[in-house]
Amino acid sequence: MKKRTKQFFLYRHCIGLGYFLLGIVFIALLTFLPTVAPDGLTEQEMNSTITASNLETNFMQTGNIIDLPYHALQKTSLHFFGLSIWSIKLPSVIIAIFTAFFIILLLNRWFKNDVAIVASILTTLSTAFLFLAGNGTPAIMYIFWLSLTLWLGSKIVGNDHVHPLLVISFFLSLALSSYTPHLLFITIAIAVAGIIHPHLRFGLKQLSFWQLILSFGIFFLAISPLVVGCIVKPENIQQLLFMKDFSFGSFIQNISNAFAPFFSFSLVYNSIYLAPLFGLATVVIVIIGVLASVGKMFTSRNTVVSLLVIYAIFVSGFNGDVAISIIIPIAVMTAAGVESIVEKWYSLFPENPYAHLFGIVPMVIVMGMIIISSQTHFVFGYHYAPRVVDNFNDDLIVISGHIDTKTPILINDETEHADFYRLLPKYTDYEIIDRVHSDTTEYATFKPVKAEKFALKEIITSPKSRNSDRLYIYSKDTDNKGE
């Protein structure tokens, strides 16, 4: 009977088909979701775009090397695709695809294939992950570097024959992750653990002398711009490790504010994060995973998860963005919860393969409900939760949809986000002016003005419920009567 069950095509290939469908759905979602929800750009995304655009000036003159790998990728996107919502978010989309891939590989190292694929689906299609994938800031780098480093470390430690490329990639990932604020703590912790932990020391001894020399050489070469940037601008050290104006009260408050939207099921916070980032069903599975892991607390997997939770909580007191790194421990605990549920079901029918097969049905139904609920919450929440929506600016969409490139846009120092809008001529055909010239016949501005010889022609609005009047178009009054 068991042999006959395994002859079913779907049974034999369910894991491969599952990963294939996950990949198709995930890439399809990342292709159009960033332009749908959230609808617009946050202030952090605008600042990231400004930094990326001025990357050479920032590094050579000011020594600004914070998040250098991400900003280099974002500058490349702006160069090839111009200034748009999509080009700003594209680096995060690309990195999110690789992050999802490394999360899947990591979960497969620690769990069986069937468990790993369920946990991968629940993680990569969650509100938290989809938001990071469509957010044009370096926040995605936290889970990218953690998932990559953990997977590479799991491939190296305990293996007698390690491919040199894995070792080089591990050291390179540690070096490049150090450009992200507060991930230098992870690099330092791994270095200390490699020195004092006998199991890790033994793993390093398994590597050849030339592997270590080449890996350390690449590490120091990759981290050299970081060292130079810290010498040119010592303030970088504080930003990479701590916070400005540290106080114990603000430290505790930062932790509270960082995690408030994550598991709130009744309140909507004035934040770029849509509460809750993790649905109730996912939280229940995570709790089951935590309870199932209590008896295995000192395994390497659970030790790593515990340390990552402590890291996310503690370091979020310095920088609230670090709290999002909790996604990695939640992914692991989700897998542990699914594993516990599956094992419990199998233990009820240990000799009945049909029960094993049809036991997948309720799991698929529950997963479908979780995913549909998460997608609905993500898309509609970022359109209809005012306290969240107000943090997103859709002026780029309004400009590209309603303003002709022949119409100059008046931007001066009083204009909100003026530095961002001044990037338009660099990447698009739009013209920016700081004052109305004598030969100007028509112009657009973000604020209503009283201009002699010009009359208000049109008001362009945004679909947002608040501050809907976004652009005012003035044209020359042929009767010279003014406005």
C-alpha positions in Angstrom: 0.0 0.0 0.0 2.8 2.4 1.0 4.7 1.6 -2.2 1.6 2.2 -4.3 1.0 5.6 -2.7 4.5 6.7 -3.5 3.9 5.9 -7.2 1.5 8.8 -7.5 3.1 11.5 -9.6 2.1 14.4 -7.3 3.2 12.5 -4.3 6.7 11.8 -5.8 7.2 15.3 -7.1 5.2 17.4 -4.7 8.3 19.1 -3.2 9.7 20.1 -6.5 6.3 21.3 -7.8 5.8 23.2 -4.5 9.1 25.1 -4.9 8.4 25.7 -8.6 4.9 27.2 -7.8 6.3 29.2 -4.9 9.0 30.7 -7.2 6.4 31.6 -9.9 4.0 33.2 -7.5 6.7 35.0 -5.5 8.3 36.5 -8.6 4.9 37.4 -10.1 3.9 39.2 -6.8 7.2 41.1 -6.7 6.8 42.2 -10.3 3.6 44.2 -9.7 3.0 44.5 -6.0 5.6 47.3 -5.4 3.7 49.5 -7.7 0.3 48.7 -6.1 1.0 48.5 -2.4 2.3 50.5 -0.7 1.1 53.2 -3.1 4.0 55.8 -3.1 7.3 56.4 -1.4 8.2 57.0 2.3 10.5 59.7 3.4 13.2 57.1 4.1 12.9 55.9 0.5 13.3 59.4 -0.8 16.4 59.9 1.4 17.8 56.6 0.2 17.3 57.7 -3.4 19.1 61.0 -2.8 22.0 59.2 -1.1 22.3 56.6 -4.0 22.2 59.4 -6.6 25.0 61.3 -4.9 27.0 58.2 -4.1 30.4 59.3 -5.6 30.2 62.7 -3.9 29.0 61.3 -0.6 31.9 58.7 -0.4 34.8 60.7 -1.9 34.1 64.0 -0.1 32.2 63.1 3.1 33.2 59.4 3.7 29.5 58.4 3.8 29.8 54.6 3.5 26.7 53.5 5.4 24.7 50.9 3.4 27.2 51.3 0.4 26.3 47.9 -1.3 22.6 48.7 -1.4 23.0 52.3 -2.5 25.4 51.2 -5.3 22.7 48.8 -6.6 20.1 51.5 -6.3 22.2 54.0 -8.2 22.6 51.4 -11.0 18.8 51.0 -11.1 18.3 54.8 -11.4 21.0 55.0 -14.1 19.3 52.4 -16.3 15.6 53.0 -15.6 15.4 56.6 -14.5 13.6 58.0 -11.5 10.3 56.2 -10.9 8.6 54.2 -8.1 9.7 51.0 -9.8 13.4 51.9 -10.3 13.6 53.0 -6.6 12.2 49.8 -5.4 13.8 47.4 -7.9 17.0 46.8 -5.8 14.9 45.6 -2.9 12.9 43.3 -5.2 16.1 41.7 -6.6 17.6 41.3 -3.1 14.3 39.9 -1.8 14.3 37.2 -4.5 17.8 36.1 -3.4 16.8 36.4 0.3 13.9 34.1 -0.2 16.2 31.6 -2.0 18.6 31.6 0.9 15.8 31.3 3.5 14.6 28.2 1.6 18.1 26.7 1.5 18.6 27.5 5.3 15.3 25.8 6.2 16.2 22.8 4.1 19.5 22.5 6.1 17.6 22.3 9.4 14.3 20.6 8.4 12.8 18.0 6.0 11.8 19.2 2.6 8.0 19.1 3.2 8.3 21.1 6.4 10.8 23.6 4.8 8.6 24.4 1.9 5.5 25.1 4.1 7.6 27.4 6.3 9.1 29.1 3.2 5.7 29.8 1.8 4.4 31.3 5.0 7.5 33.4 5.4 8.1 34.7 1.9 4.4 35.5 1.3 3.9 37.2 4.6 3.0 40.9 5.0 6.4 41.6 6.6 8.5 40.1 3.8 6.4 41.5 1.0 6.7 45.0 2.5 10.5 44.7 2.7 10.6 43.4 -0.9 8.8 46.5 -2.1 10.5 49.1 0.2 13.2 51.1 -1.5 15.5 51.3 1.5 18.3 49.1 2.8 16.1 47.5 5.4 15.9 44.3 3.3 19.7 43.9 3.8 19.2 42.8 7.5 17.5 39.6 6.6 19.4 39.1 3.4 22.8 39.1 5.1 21.6 37.1 8.0 20.0 34.4 5.8 23.1 34.2 3.6 25.6 34.1 6.4 23.7 31.5 8.4 23.3 29.3 5.3 27.0 29.6 4.4 28.0 28.9 8.0 25.8 25.8 8.1 27.5 24.5 4.9 31.0 25.1 6.3 30.8 24.0 9.9 30.8 20.2 10.4 31.7 19.4 6.8 35.0 17.6 6.1 35.4 18.8 2.6 34.4 22.4 2.1 34.5 24.0 -1.3 36.8 27.0 -1.3 34.1 29.2 -2.9 31.9 28.6 0.1 34.6 29.8 2.5 35.4 32.9 0.3 31.7 33.7 0.0 31.3 33.4 3.8 34.1 35.9 4.5 32.9 38.2 1.8 29.4 38.3 3.1 30.7 39.1 6.6 32.7 42.0 5.1 29.9 43.4 3.0 27.2 43.0 5.8 29.4 45.3 8.0 28.3 48.3 5.9 24.8 47.8 7.2 24.3 49.5 10.6 24.7 47.2 13.6 25.4 44.1 11.6 29.0 44.6 12.5 28.0 43.1 15.9 27.2 39.8 14.0 30.7 39.8 12.4 32.4 40.5 15.8 30.3 37.8 17.5 31.2 35.2 14.8 34.9 36.2 15.1 34.9 35.8 18.9 32.9 32.5 18.6 35.4 31.2 16.1 38.3 31.8 18.5 36.8 30.6 21.8 34.4 27.8 20.7 36.2 24.5 20.3 33.8 23.1 17.7 34.2 26.2 15.5 38.0 26.2 16.0 38.1 22.6 14.8 36.0 23.5 11.8 38.5 26.3 10.9 41.4 23.8 11.2 39.7 21.7 8.6 40.3 24.5 6.1 43.6 24.7 4.2 46.1 27.4 4.8 45.6 28.9 1.4 41.9 28.9 1.8 42.2 31.0 5.0 44.8 33.4 3.5 42.7 34.0 0.4 39.5 34.4 2.4 41.0 36.8 4.9 42.6 38.8 2.0 39.2 39.2 0.3 37.6 40.1 3.6 40.1 42.9 4.3 39.9 44.1 0.7 36.1 44.3 0.8 36.0 46.0 4.1 38.8 48.6 3.3 36.3 51.3 2.0 34.5 50.9 5.3 37.7 51.6 7.3 38.6 54.5 5.0 35.0 56.0 5.5 35.3 55.7 9.3 38.7 57.5 9.2 37.4 60.3 6.9 34.1 60.6 8.9 34.4 59.2 12.5 30.7 59.7 13.0 30.2 56.6 10.9 31.4 54.4 13.8 28.7 55.7 16.0 26.1 55.1 13.3 27.3 51.6 12.5 27.4 50.5 16.2 25.2 52.7 18.4 22.8 55.6 18.1 22.9 59.4 18.4 22.2 61.0 21.8 22.0 57.6 23.6 19.9 57.5 26.7 18.4 54.6 28.6 14.8 56.0 28.3 15.0 56.4 24.5 16.6 53.0 24.2 13.6 51.3 25.9 11.2 53.5 23.9 12.9 52.6 20.7 12.4 48.9 21.4 8.7 49.4 22.2 8.1 51.5 19.1 10.0 49.0 16.8 8.0 46.0 17.8 4.6 47.6 18.4 3.3 47.0 14.8 4.6 43.5 14.6 1.9 41.6 16.6 -0.8 44.2 17.1 -4.2 42.8 16.2 -6.3 45.7 17.3 -4.4 49.0 16.8 -3.1 50.6 13.7 0.1 52.6 14.4 1.4 55.7 12.7 4.1 53.7 11.0 5.3 52.5 7.6 4.6 49.0 8.9 1.1 47.7 8.6 0.0 46.0 11.8 0.0 43.1 12.3 3.0 42.1 10.2 2.4 38.5 11.1 -1.1 37.0 11.1 -2.7 35.3 14.1 -2.5 31.9 12.5 1.2 32.3 11.8 1.8 33.5 15.4 0.0 30.4 16.7 2.3 28.1 14.5 5.3 30.0 15.9 4.2 29.5 19.5 3.8 25.8 18.7 7.3 25.8 17.3 8.7 27.5 20.4 7.0 25.0 22.7 8.3 22.1 20.6 11.8 23.5 20.7 12.0 23.9 24.5 13.4 20.4 25.0 16.0 21.0 22.2 17.2 24.4 23.5 20.8 23.6 23.3 20.9 22.4 19.7 22.9 24.6 17.3 19.7 25.6 15.5 17.9 26.8 18.6 21.0 28.4 20.0 21.3 30.5 16.8 17.6 31.4 16.9 17.8 32.5 20.5 20.8 34.7 19.9 19.1 36.3 16.9 16.0 37.1 18.9 18.2 38.7 21.6 20.1 40.6 18.9 16.9 41.9 17.2 15.4 43.0 20.5 18.6 44.6 22.0 19.9 46.3 18.9 16.5 47.7 17.9 17.0 50.0 20.9 19.7 51.7 18.8 17.9 51.4 15.4 14.3 50.4 15.0 15.0 49.0 11.5 16.9 46.1 13.0 13.7 44.8 14.5 12.7 43.4 11.1 15.5 40.9 11.4 13.2 38.9 13.7 11.8 37.5 10.4 14.6 34.9 10.3 13.9 33.5 13.8 10.2 33.5 13.0 10.8 31.6 9.8 12.7 28.9 11.7 10.1 28.7 14.5 7.3 28.5 11.9 9.1 25.5 10.4 9.5 24.0 13.9 5.8 24.5 14.5 4.8 22.9 11.2 7.2 20.0 11.9 5.6 19.4 15.3 2.1 19.4 13.8 3.1 17.0 11.0 4.9 14.6 13.4 1.9 14.6 15.7 -0.4 13.7 12.8 1.9 11.0 11.5 2.2 9.5 15.0 -1.6 9.0 15.1 -1.4 6.8 11.9 2.1 5.5 11.8 1.3 2.6 9.4 -1.3 4.3 7.2 0.3 6.0 4.1 -3.1 7.2 2.9 -3.6 9.0 6.2 -0.2 10.7 5.6 -1.2 11.7 2.1 -4.7 13.0 3.0 -3.3 14.7 6.1 -1.8 17.2 3.7 -5.2 18.4 2.6 -6.1 20.3 5.8 -2.6 21.8 5.9 -3.0 23.1 2.3 -6.4 24.6 3.2 -5.0 26.3 6.3 -2.0 27.6 4.3 -4.3 28.9 1.5 -6.4 30.8 4.1 -3.3 32.3 5.7 -1.8 33.4 2.3 -5.1 34.8 1.0 -5.7 36.6 4.3 -2.1 38.0 4.2 -2.3 39.2 0.6 -5.7 40.9 1.2 -4.4 42.5 4.4 -1.3 43.7 2.6 -2.9 45.2 -0.5 -6.0 46.8 1.1 -4.3 47.8 4.3 -1.8 50.0 2.6 -4.7 51.7 0.7 -7.3 52.2 3.5 -5.4 52.5 6.8 -5.1 56.3 7.1 -2.4 56.3 9.8 -0.2 54.1 7.5 -1.2 55.6 4.1 -0.2 59.1 5.2 3.4 58.0 5.5 3.6 57.4 1.7 4.0 60.1 -0.9 2.6 59.4 -4.4 3.8 62.6 -6.1 6.0 60.8 -8.6 2.9 58.9 -9.8 1.0 62.2 -10.0 3.8 64.0 -11.9 4.3 61.2 -14.5 0.6 60.7 -15.0 -0.5 64.4 -15.4 2.4 66.7 -16.0 3.8 67.1 -19.6 7.6 67.2 -19.8 7.3 70.6 -21.4 5.8 72.0 -18.3 8.6 73.0 -15.8 8.1 72.3 -12.1 8.8 75.1 -9.6 10.9 73.7 -6.8 12.6 76.0 -4.2 14.0 75.6 -0.7 10.6 75.9 0.9 9.2 72.9 -1.1 8.9 69.7 1.0 11.4 67.0 -0.3 13.0 69.6 -2.5 16.3 67.6 -2.8 14.4 64.6 -4.0 12.5 66.5 -6.7 15.7 68.1 -7.9 16.7 64.7 -9.1 14.1 64.7 -11.8 16.2 66.5 -14.5 19.0 64.1 -13.9 17.0 61.0 -14.7 13.9 62.2 -16.6 13.0 64.8 -19.2 11.3 67.1 -16.6 12.6 70.6 -16.1 13.0 72.0 -12.6 13.0 75.8 -12.0 13.6 77.7 -8.8 11.8 80.8 -10.0 9.4 81.8 -12.7 11.3 83.3 -15.7 10.1 85.9 -18.1 9.7 83.5 -21.0 7.8 80.9 -18.9 4.3 80.4 -20.2 3.2 77.5 -17.9 4.5 75.9 -14.8 3.5 73.5 -12.0 4.1 73.9 -8.3 3.3 72.0 -5.1 1.9 75.0 -3.3 -0.7 77.6 -4.4 0.8 81.0 -5.1 -0.3 84.4 -6.1 1.6 85.1 -9.3 1.3 88.2 -11.4 0.4 87.6 -15.1 -0.4 84.0 -14.3 -3.8 82.3 -13.7 -4.5 79.0 -12.0 -5.2 76.5 -14.8 -5.7 73.2 -13.1 -5.4 71.5 -9.7 -4.1 67.9 -9.9 -5.2 65.7 -7.0 -4.1 62.5 -5.4 -6.5 59.6 -4.6 -5.3 59.8 -1.0 -8.0 61.0 1.5 -5.8 63.7 3.1 -3.8 66.4 1.4 -5.3 65.4 -1.9 -4.4 68.7 -3.7 -0.9 67.9 -4.8 0.0 70.0 -7.9 -1.2 73.4 -9.1 -0.7 74.3 -12.8 -0.4 78.0 -13.7 -0.5 79.4 -17.2 0.2 82.9 -18.4 -2.8 85.2 -18.3 -3.2 86.6 -21.7 -5.4 89.4 -20.4 -2.6 90.3 -17.9 -5.2 90.4 -15.1 -3.2 88.1 -12.8 -4.9 85.4 -10.7 
